[in-house]
Amino acid sequence: MSDTPPDRLSVDPDSPFHDPALLQRGVGIRFKGVEKTNVEEYCISEGWIRVQAGKSLDRRGKPLTIKLSGPVEAWFEAESDAAEDPATDQE
């Protein structure tokens, strides 16, 4: 597998940009310099993310989203958080 996340990725299984293997691996998103954990979809080249708009649902039961524009950075999360945490190595 590549160490670079795709240009566009979505958590919606009906989207053509949905990739369960990459989502299982874990993708981190930074938008305008702030880490985001509520991103539904992103596109690095076009510079936007989609986030859920409150708890509202559309008529098909999917969350309503809003598109925010700005610089987007994506990376794969670490395989194991315990390997990075030096406090767990000390006794």
Order of alpha helices (4+ residues) and beta strands (2+ residues): beta-alpha-beta-beta-beta-beta-beta-beta-alpha
